Amino acid sequence: MLQFKWKSAWSLMLFMVMATAGGVALVPSSLAVAQVRGLPDFTELVEQVGPSVVNIRTSEKVTARAGSDNGMDEQMQEFFRRFGIPMPDVPRQAPHGQRSQPRPEDQPRGVGSGFVLTSDGFIMTNAHVVDGADEVIVTLTDKREFKARIVGADKRSDVAVVKIEASGLPAVKLGDVNRLKVGEWVMAIGSPFGLENSVTAGIVSAKQRDTGELLPLIQTDVAINPGNSGGPLINMRGEVVGINSQIYSRSGGFMGISFAIPIDEAARVSDQLRASGRVTRGRLGVQIGPVSKDLAESIGLGKARGALVASVEAGAPAEKAGIEAGDIIVKFDGKAIEKHSDLPLTVGNTKPGTRSTVTVFRRGSMRDLSVHVAEFDPVKAGKKAGLKEEKSKVGSGAQALGLSVSELTDAQKEEMKIKGGVRVDSATEGAARAGLSEGDVIVGLGNTEVANVKEFEAAAAKADRNKTISVLVRRGEMAQYLLIRPGH
């Protein structure tokens, strides 16, 4: 066996060249042609978009007493002074023996960011940046300052538009969020902690991240801190693809997870704010939840998709259209509802007064229902239906599932606004493990509607004990599916 000792890198390289010339391949071709990708250069983007980014300061009128402390220690005051962040003046102490008098003063509220939408002075930012402000000051990169007028703010989407009296401003270009890819480089410009025109960069970590808010957000690892709020998230083409809005943090500082409002949704909101100063959204009047894989398989839906209707508001468009608790909405006006968070956004973007078609999956089949979309109004919490004790009835079907059930009275049905069902008086074994408990009302077993104990017993007798059995349950105004699993 031949052994080689390379005295230097040059001798190794010489051998490789000679071996290649002689037809001996010692290095994989994929490595030989590999190219090292360099990191992106953001300098041109900063020069292009930077002038469109603004600093926003807000203040509000407060009543303070002379001699009161502003609650800020010396170290914090020094930090504010060093970095030029607006800081409330420390009131002077009142002369000894003189009673301090309340007096109105401008109290700085905070610092945020924004960007120029149009050359005539419309600026987009976050609603929480200007919320409650009596005065909004916009500072451009050329150090010009303007007092801004709040055109409108929408708290649900956290988008606001303000207006300054200026012309010839450099407006941003809005990008296409649909073209944005996970792993793509993005950049942010803003005023973290009041440090104007700070530039940070990172990549898109996820798209359509559901955080429980109205809009699915863009997740990035771009360094975002207090003061970046309202600033633009920019792609490598110099286009704004989002508004930096939130961070995930246990300490209050940046931890590598930031969220931005998709610019396409923000643009829809800003258009309405500029037109009327407010945002109108459509609504159905339903409370919804997710559809799990196990539930989808047990009721014959196939893959997990759609929005499970947990309850329907009395007198709402959904009730008038015939949508019921337990339905799974899979389409709205022909647009697929892949996950439950898609429905509020899709309906919300529908103009109130529109006649739309809702496709629901109910007891094993699809149904198209026509609904007249109303204007959004917060859904009022319904009253929980009180149920009276009735004598339990235990049949072989119910007993096999670990259930004891009884009939509902007409008054109970009327109070819950249901046609029928059975009351759970006790739950053991598989039923208890599935989450069923005393007081629940079962209105469906599998894909079969049950109106009384007899129908429940018949459905239970037909159920395949070797497969997961879905049970549609009403708890007060809410409906949900519970799964009784075989062998559990």
C-alpha positions in Angstrom: 0.0 0.0 0.0 1.4 3.3 -1.0 1.6 6.1 1.5 2.2 9.8 0.7 3.4 12.5 3.0 2.7 16.0 1.7 5.3 18.5 2.9 3.2 21.4 1.8 -0.1 22.4 0.2 1.8 23.3 -3.0 3.0 19.8 -3.4 -0.5 18.5 -2.9 -1.9 20.9 -5.5 0.9 19.9 -8.0 0.1 16.3 -7.6 -3.7 16.9 -8.1 -3.0 18.8 -11.3 -0.7 16.1 -12.7 -3.1 13.4 -11.7 -6.0 15.1 -13.4 -3.9 15.6 -16.6 -3.2 11.8 -16.5 -6.8 11.0 -16.2 -6.9 10.1 -12.5 -9.9 11.7 -10.7 -9.0 12.2 -7.1 -11.5 14.9 -6.3 -15.3 14.6 -6.8 -16.4 16.7 -9.7 -19.2 18.3 -7.6 -16.5 19.7 -5.3 -14.3 20.8 -8.1 -17.0 23.0 -9.6 -18.5 24.1 -6.4 -18.9 27.9 -6.0 -18.9 29.8 -2.8 -21.8 32.2 -2.5 -21.0 35.5 -1.0 -23.2 37.4 1.5 -25.5 40.0 0.0 -24.5 43.7 -0.2 -27.3 45.9 1.2 -25.6 49.3 0.5 -27.6 50.0 -2.7 -30.9 49.1 -1.0 -30.1 51.5 1.9 -29.4 54.3 -0.6 -32.6 53.4 -2.5 -35.1 53.0 0.3 -33.5 54.8 3.2 -34.8 58.3 2.2 -38.4 56.9 2.3 -38.1 55.8 5.9 -39.2 58.3 8.6 -38.9 58.6 12.3 -42.2 59.1 14.3 -42.4 60.7 17.7 -45.6 61.0 19.6 -46.8 62.9 22.7 -50.0 63.2 24.7 -51.4 65.9 27.0 -51.1 64.9 30.6 -51.8 66.7 33.9 -48.8 66.7 36.1 -48.2 68.3 39.5 -45.2 70.5 40.0 -42.7 68.8 42.2 -43.6 65.3 41.0 -40.9 62.9 39.9 -40.9 61.5 36.4 -40.0 58.1 37.7 -36.8 57.8 35.7 -33.5 56.9 37.4 -30.2 58.7 36.6 -28.8 55.8 34.5 -31.9 55.8 32.3 -31.8 59.6 31.9 -28.1 59.3 30.9 -29.0 56.7 28.3 -31.7 58.9 26.8 -29.4 61.9 26.7 -26.5 60.0 25.1 -28.6 58.7 22.2 -30.7 61.8 21.7 -34.0 60.1 22.6 -36.8 62.5 23.6 -37.2 62.6 27.4 -39.7 64.4 29.6 -38.2 67.3 31.4 -37.8 66.8 35.2 -40.2 69.2 36.8 -38.8 71.6 39.4 -39.7 71.2 43.0 -42.3 73.7 44.3 -41.1 76.2 46.8 -41.3 75.0 50.4 -44.7 75.4 51.8 -46.3 76.1 48.5 -49.0 73.6 47.3 -48.2 72.2 43.9 -50.8 72.9 41.2 -51.9 70.6 38.4 -50.8 71.8 35.0 -51.1 70.3 31.5 -47.9 69.3 29.7 -46.8 67.4 26.6 -45.6 64.0 27.8 -43.5 62.1 25.2 -45.1 58.7 24.6 -42.6 56.9 22.4 -40.7 56.6 19.2 -41.6 54.6 16.1 -41.0 54.3 12.4 -42.9 54.7 9.2 -42.4 55.0 5.5 -43.6 57.2 2.7 -46.5 55.8 0.7 -47.0 58.7 -1.7 -45.0 61.7 -2.7 -47.6 64.1 -1.4 -47.1 63.0 2.2 -49.1 59.9 3.1 -47.1 57.8 5.5 -47.8 54.2 6.7 -47.0 53.0 10.2 -48.4 50.8 13.0 -51.6 51.7 14.7 -50.0 51.1 18.1 -47.4 53.7 17.3 -49.9 56.5 17.1 -52.6 55.1 19.3 -53.6 57.7 22.0 -51.3 60.4 20.7 -52.3 64.0 20.8 -49.4 65.1 18.6 -47.4 63.2 16.0 -44.1 64.5 14.7 -42.5 63.0 11.6 -38.8 63.5 10.9 -37.4 62.8 7.4 -33.9 61.6 6.7 -32.9 65.2 5.7 -33.9 66.3 9.3 -37.0 68.2 8.2 -39.8 67.9 10.8 -43.5 68.0 10.2 -46.5 67.8 12.5 -48.6 64.9 11.1 -52.4 64.4 11.0 -53.7 60.9 11.8 -55.8 59.9 8.8 -56.9 56.7 10.3 -55.8 53.7 12.4 -57.0 50.1 12.4 -56.2 48.3 15.6 -57.2 44.8 14.4 -54.6 44.8 11.6 -52.3 47.3 13.5 -52.0 49.5 10.4 -52.2 53.3 10.5 -51.8 56.1 8.0 -50.7 59.7 8.8 -50.4 62.7 6.6 -47.8 65.5 6.5 -48.0 68.7 4.4 -45.1 68.0 2.0 -44.5 67.2 -1.7 -41.9 65.6 -3.8 -41.2 62.9 -1.2 -39.5 59.7 -2.2 -42.2 57.0 -2.0 -41.5 53.3 -1.5 -42.3 50.5 -4.0 -44.6 47.8 -2.7 -43.7 44.2 -3.4 -45.6 41.0 -4.1 -45.8 39.0 -0.9 -46.7 35.9 -3.0 -43.2 36.0 -4.5 -41.6 36.1 -1.1 -39.8 32.8 -0.2 -38.7 31.3 3.1 -35.0 31.7 3.4 -34.9 34.9 1.3 -32.8 37.8 2.5 -34.7 40.8 3.8 -33.7 44.1 5.4 -35.3 46.5 7.9 -34.8 50.2 8.4 -36.2 52.0 11.5 -35.5 53.8 14.7 -34.9 51.2 17.5 -34.6 53.0 20.8 -34.8 56.3 18.9 -31.6 55.6 16.9 -32.8 56.9 13.5 -32.2 55.1 10.2 -30.7 51.9 11.8 -30.4 49.1 9.2 -30.6 45.4 10.1 -30.9 42.3 8.0 -31.8 38.7 8.1 -33.9 36.0 6.3 -37.6 35.1 6.1 -38.1 32.4 8.7 -41.7 31.6 7.8 -44.7 32.9 5.9 -48.3 33.1 7.1 -47.4 32.5 10.7 -50.6 32.3 12.7 -50.1 34.3 15.9 -53.8 34.6 16.9 -54.1 38.0 15.3 -56.4 38.8 12.3 -53.6 38.6 9.8 -51.1 35.8 9.3 -47.7 37.4 9.7 -44.3 37.1 8.1 -41.7 35.7 10.5 -38.1 36.8 10.2 -34.8 36.8 12.2 -34.2 40.5 11.4 -33.1 42.3 14.5 -36.2 44.3 15.5 -36.5 46.3 18.8 -38.8 48.9 20.3 -38.8 51.9 17.9 -38.6 49.7 14.8 -42.4 49.4 14.9 -44.0 50.7 11.7 -40.8 50.6 9.7 -40.6 48.7 6.4 -39.4 45.1 5.7 -37.6 45.2 2.4 -36.7 42.5 -0.1 -33.5 42.4 -2.2 -35.3 44.2 -5.1 -35.8 47.2 -2.9 -39.6 46.6 -2.5 -41.5 46.8 0.8 -43.0 43.4 1.6 -44.1 44.0 5.2 -44.5 46.4 8.2 -42.3 45.4 11.2 -44.8 45.1 14.0 -44.0 42.6 16.7 -41.3 40.6 18.3 -41.3 37.4 20.4 -39.3 38.1 23.6 -39.0 36.9 27.2 -36.8 39.9 28.1 -38.3 42.7 26.1 -35.4 42.8 23.7 -34.7 41.0 20.4 -34.5 37.2 20.6 -34.3 36.3 16.9 -38.0 36.1 16.2 -39.7 39.1 14.6 -43.1 39.5 12.8 -44.2 41.8 10.0 -47.6 42.6 8.6 -47.8 41.4 4.9 -47.8 44.5 2.8 -50.7 43.4 0.5 -53.0 43.2 3.5 -51.7 46.4 4.9 -52.2 48.2 1.5 -55.9 47.1 1.5 -56.3 48.6 5.0 -54.5 51.8 4.1 -56.6 52.3 1.0 -59.8 52.2 3.1 -58.2 54.5 5.7 -57.3 57.1 3.1 -60.7 56.9 1.5 -62.9 57.0 4.6 -60.7 57.1 7.7 -62.0 53.7 8.8 -62.0 50.0 7.7 -65.1 48.0 7.1 -65.0 44.2 7.1 -67.4 41.4 6.4 -68.5 39.0 9.0 -70.6 35.8 9.2 -71.2 35.6 12.9 -69.5 32.3 13.8 -66.9 31.2 16.2 -64.5 28.7 14.7 -61.7 26.3 15.6 -59.2 24.1 13.8 -59.8 20.7 12.2 -57.4 18.0 13.3 -56.1 15.1 11.2 -57.9 12.6 13.4 -61.2 14.4 13.2 -61.0 14.8 9.4 -60.4 11.1 9.0 -63.1 10.0 11.5 -65.9 12.0 9.8 -64.8 11.2 6.2 -63.4 14.7 5.3 -60.1 13.2 4.3 -57.3 15.6 4.9 -57.3 18.2 7.7 -58.7 21.4 6.2 -61.4 24.0 6.7 -62.8 25.8 9.8 -64.9 24.0 12.4 -67.9 26.0 13.4 -68.1 26.0 17.2 -71.1 28.3 17.5 -73.4 30.5 15.5 -74.5 33.9 16.7 -78.3 34.3 16.9 -79.6 36.4 14.1 -76.2 36.6 12.3 -75.8 36.0 8.6 -74.5 32.5 9.2 -77.7 31.5 11.1 -79.9 33.0 8.4 -77.9 31.0 5.8 -78.4 27.7 7.6 -74.9 27.3 8.9 -74.9 25.1 12.0 -72.5 24.4 14.9 -70.5 21.4 13.9 -70.3 22.3 10.2 -66.9 22.5 8.6 -66.5 25.5 6.2 -64.2 24.3 3.4 -64.8 27.1 0.9 -65.9 30.7 0.8 -66.9 32.1 -2.6 -65.0 29.3 -4.2 -61.8 30.0 -2.4 -60.5 27.0 -0.4 -60.2 27.4 3.4 -57.1 25.4 4.1 -56.8 26.3 7.8 -59.3 27.9 10.1 -57.4 31.2 10.3 -58.0 31.6 6.5 -61.7 32.2 7.1 -61.7 35.5 9.1 -59.2 37.0 6.6 -61.2 35.9 3.6 -64.6 37.0 5.0 -63.1 40.2 6.4 -61.9 41.2 2.9 -65.4 40.7 1.5 -67.4 43.9 1.1 -70.4 44.0 3.6 -73.6 43.5 1.7 -72.1 41.0 -0.7 -74.0 37.7 -1.4 -71.5 34.9 -1.1 -71.5 31.1 -1.3 -70.3 29.1 1.7 -69.4 25.4 1.2 -69.8 23.3 4.3 -69.1 19.7 5.1 -71.9 18.3 7.1 -72.5 14.6 8.1 -70.5 13.2 5.3 -71.5 15.5 2.4 -70.8 18.9 1.0 -73.4 21.6 0.9 -73.5 25.1 -0.7 -75.2 27.8 1.3 -75.9 31.3 0.2 -75.0 34.0 2.8 -75.5 37.7 2.9 -72.3 39.1 4.4 -72.8 41.7 7.1 -70.4 44.4 8.4 -68.1 43.2 11.2 -69.3 43.7 14.7 -67.8 42.0 17.8 -69.6 38.8 18.6 -71.3 39.0 21.9 -70.7 36.1 24.3 -73.8 33.9 24.5 -75.4 32.7 27.7 -74.7 29.2 28.7 -77.8 27.0 28.5 -78.9 25.6 31.9 -79.9 22.0 31.8 -82.2 20.3 34.3 -81.5 16.8 35.6 -83.4 14.1 33.9 -83.5 10.4 34.7 -80.6 8.6 33.0 -81.2 6.0 30.3 -78.5 3.5 29.6 -78.7 1.3 26.5 -76.3 -1.2 25.1 -75.0 1.2 22.5 -74.3 4.0 24.9 -72.9 1.6 27.5 -70.4 0.2 25.0 -69.1 3.7 24.5 -68.9 4.4 28.3 -71.9 6.7 28.3 -75.1 7.2 30.1 -77.5 9.6 28.4 -81.0 11.0 28.8 -83.6 12.9 26.7 -83.7 16.6 26.4 -86.9 18.5 27.3 -88.5 20.8 24.8 -87.5 23.8 27.0 -83.9 22.7 26.9 -83.9 22.4 23.1 -85.5 25.8 22.7 -83.0 27.3 25.1 -80.1 25.9 23.2 -81.7 26.5 19.8 -81.3 22.9 18.7 -83.7 20.4 17.1 -82.6 17.5 19.2 -79.9 15.6 21.0 -79.2 13.7 24.2 -77.8 14.8 27.5 -74.7 13.1 28.9 -75.4 12.1 32.5 -72.1 10.2 33.0 -69.1 9.3 31.0 -66.5 6.5 31.8 -63.8 4.6 30.0 -63.3 5.7 26.4 -65.9 8.4 26.5 -64.3 10.0 29.6 -60.9 9.8 28.0 -62.2 11.5 24.9 -63.3 14.5 27.1 -67.0 13.9 27.4 -68.5 14.8 30.8 -71.8 15.2 32.6 -73.9 18.0 31.1 -72.6 17.7 27.5 -75.3 17.5 24.9 -74.5 15.0 22.0 -76.2 16.1 18.7 -74.2 13.8 16.4 -72.5 10.5 16.4 -70.2 9.7 13.5 -71.9 11.4 10.6 -75.3 10.7 11.9 -77.5 13.4 13.5 -79.2 12.2 16.7 -82.4 13.8 18.0 -83.2 11.5 20.9 -82.0 8.5 22.9 -83.5 6.0 20.4 -81.6 7.6 17.5 -78.4 7.8 19.6 -78.7 4.1 20.4 -79.2 3.2 16.8 -76.2 5.2 15.7 -74.0 3.8 18.5 -75.0 0.2 17.5 -73.9 0.8 13.9 -70.6 2.5 14.9 -67.4 0.5 14.1 -65.7 -0.1 17.5 -62.4 -0.7 15.7 -62.3 2.8 14.3 -62.2 6.3 15.9 -65.8 7.5 16.5 -66.5 11.2 16.3 -69.0 12.8 18.7 -70.5 16.2 18.0 -71.0 17.9 21.4 -72.7 21.1 22.5 -71.6 22.8 25.6 -73.8 25.9 26.1 -73.4 27.9 22.9 -70.3 26.1 21.7 -70.0 23.0 19.6 -67.0 20.7 19.2 -66.0 17.3 18.0 -64.6 14.8 20.5 -63.0 11.5 19.4 -63.6 8.1 21.1 -60.7 6.0 20.1 -60.7 2.1 19.8 -59.0 0.3 22.6 -58.6 3.4 24.7 
